[in-house]
Amino acid sequence: MAVSIKSTDLDFNRIKEQLKTHFLASTEFADYDFEASGLSSILDVLAYNTHYNGLIANFALNESFLTTAQLRSSVLAVSESLGYAPRSKTASRATVSLSVTITAASRPATITLPSGTQFTTTVEDVSYVFQTLEDYIATDNGSGFYQFLTAAGSTSIIIFEGTSRTKTFIADSTSTPTYVIPDESMDTATSTVRVYETRNSTSFSTFLPLSQAQSVTATTRYYSLREAPNGYYEITFGDGITTGIAPKAGEVIKVTYLTTSDGAANTATVFIPQAEISVNDVDYVVATSTVARSAGGADKETIESIKANAPISYAAQNRLVTAQDYVALITRNFGSFLDDVTAWGGEDNIPANFGNVYVSLKFLEGATDAIKQTVQDGIITNLSDNLSIMSIDTKFADAVTTYIETETFFNFDPTLTNITANTTAATVQSTISAYFATNLNKFAKTFRRSQVLASVDDITDAILNSKMNVKVQQRITPVLTQNASYDIQYPVAIAAVSATTYVISSTAFVVIGKTCTIRNRLGSNVLEVVTTLNEVVVTNAGTYNAETGSVNIVGLKIETIVGSATYVKISAVPANQSTIRPLRNHILTLDTENSFAAAQIDYQDIKVTL
């Protein structure tokens, strides 16, 4: 009787053994010694061939799906089929103020700072070049001072890191030609595409990125730019019928862009102009003042990020209806500036505000106010005004950081390790910090105490068990020497009043010349201000609402804050210390100053005498 070979068993030795079993089941090879014959070599070839084919089929199938693909080229191909364009490298950008002073009696009314004006800077002893990407005009103020302004009239001018490059193509006569830009370091967001009738033409037609298209007809001018499997970039145009017009055969296509060193140029603060402005044959130095240091530079979008964002972008279908649509499209268009995004409907806001959608952005470290404003303006102009439902307005809410204070105690048996209790305590605190860095610090990330304690217990066998007390904390920046009220909102419910334990507490500040703190009165939700000697200075400083997680401080006149901080920490015991789930624009992070870990010596080999 023949023996079936399972196609899922792709191990070489198993395949060969199954082939032997198959032959031995037949009369001709019932007593055949395969190992001492030439047929064994034939079985090797058959087994190897089956093994290789099985692996190839397995790899090919895995690379066909987004969740299992391992090669970047495969992930790019699948994400493209979902309509998602992975982010290229992005240039670091800084905000500067530029001006020129001309003392000559004869001077023009305006002067122009041309696009491509370069500035040099140094980060960690490496030089980088920044440049402008558009012309800026300055007007004489009457005394020879020229301040360069943006089109909106702002003195904050953004300069970009990178080298400007131009790639020229002659339009092909084929129906859908592809033009390859051989540059892996291209920042696609800085690209401009112009089409000239001939090489000597000065007039041109500008093509825009397809991602900015609201509607496409046979006469619109759009181009599509995507990353090729080899890391280069390919640019394509419409078909001239339904996806916009394409350059005619023989026309000249010029693609100008920046090739950048991604995030290596971030944090630069001093920018030196490399050229002077010539006015009436006299060169004048461009005075440069840094408004905000460079930030925003980043490498290409990672495979993991593409796998996470592509399905969300596909679900959005280039329209803004659900909160997740806002997250997807904002991430796709402005992801190089953002660490995280969240959105929620006005009906879920506190207080409710129907007819609005709220968006909260967590920017990358170092993002300037100018960049933040540019991103918010871009979201309104490029997304909300064109893709959202009519009568639905977009409002921005700042990200609110809710700090977590942890007091960790663990039983420690020193006989099970050669590491001291103090060293282990430091390791425990480092483990907790690492948990927060990995699992929290973003929107919609929930703190679960049991997961943290499990990580603590796994550090060493010498830790026998552990426990943790948890508080949530908000910070207020008081108006010093003035009576002021403060409303504090925690993302979770606060513990009910207790006759033995204080639910609300704060760091120290000075009132009427005395060092004081805020706490609730035992057995009451009324807040009071007390000194370090437990002298009550203010009997009614406000209240807290346990169910809503809100604290209201009324008429508090803080003279100074104890220590170097500019804020006062208001801490509260949550109703559920095991799970803290942030809502809306709250982000959970660890307060390392108010958190600690302590060991309690516990020998397991204990003899009890009664």
BELSULFEN-V31312 format. One record per backbone hydrogen bond with DSSP energy under -1.0 kcal/mol. NH is the residue of the N-H (numbers start at 0). CO is the residue of the C=O. If there is no record, write none. Layout:
nh co
NH CO
NH CO
//
This chain:
nh co
8 5
9 7
14 10
15 11
16 12
17 13
18 14
19 15
20 16
21 17
22 18
23 19
24 20
25 22
29 26
31 28
33 31
36 33
39 36
41 37
42 38
43 39
44 40
45 41
46 42
47 43
48 44
49 45
50 46
51 47
52 48
53 49
54 50
55 51
56 52
57 53
58 54
59 55
60 56
61 57
62 58
64 61
68 64
74 70
75 71
76 72
77 73
78 74
79 75
80 76
82 79
83 78
89 297
92 294
93 158
94 291
95 156
96 288
98 286
99 145
101 143
110 137
112 135
115 131
116 113
118 129
119 271
120 127
122 125
125 122
127 120
129 118
130 159
131 116
135 112
137 110
139 108
140 144
145 99
147 97
148 136
149 153
152 149
156 95
158 93
159 130
160 91
161 128
162 258
164 256
166 254
168 252
170 250
178 234
180 232
182 180
186 257
189 186
190 187
191 255
193 253
194 204
195 251
204 194
206 192
207 220
209 222
211 208
212 209
222 207
223 235
225 233
227 231
230 227
232 180
233 225
234 178
235 223
239 243
244 219
249 170
250 247
251 195
252 168
253 193
254 166
255 191
256 164
258 162
259 184
263 260
265 262
266 293
271 119
273 117
276 283
278 281
281 278
283 276
286 98
288 96
290 94
291 94
293 267
294 92
297 89
300 86
305 301
306 302
307 303
308 304
309 305
312 308
313 309
314 310
315 311
316 312
318 315
319 386
325 321
326 322
327 323
328 324
329 325
330 326
331 327
332 328
333 329
334 330
336 333
338 361
339 361
341 359
343 357
345 355
347 344
352 345
356 392
357 343
358 394
359 341
361 339
363 336
366 363
371 367
372 368
373 369
374 370
375 371
376 372
377 373
378 374
379 375
380 376
381 377
382 378
383 378
384 379
386 382
387 383
391 388
392 354
394 356
396 358
399 584
401 586
402 472
403 588
404 470
406 468
407 595
408 466
409 597
410 464
411 599
412 461
415 412
423 419
424 420
425 421
426 422
427 423
428 424
429 425
430 426
431 427
432 428
433 429
434 430
435 431
436 432
437 433
438 434
439 435
440 587
446 579
448 577
451 447
452 448
453 449
454 450
455 451
456 452
457 453
458 455
462 459
463 410
466 408
468 406
470 404
471 571
472 402
473 569
475 567
480 557
481 478
483 555
485 552
487 550
489 548
493 545
494 572
504 570
506 568
508 515
509 559
510 513
513 510
515 508
516 529
518 527
519 503
520 525
522 497
523 520
526 541
527 518
528 537
529 516
530 534
531 514
533 530
536 528
537 528
540 526
542 551
543 524
544 549
548 544
549 544
550 487
551 542
552 485
553 540
555 483
558 509
561 507
567 475
569 473
570 504
571 471
572 502
574 492
579 446
585 582
586 399
588 401
590 403
591 589
595 405
597 407
599 409
601 411
605 603
//
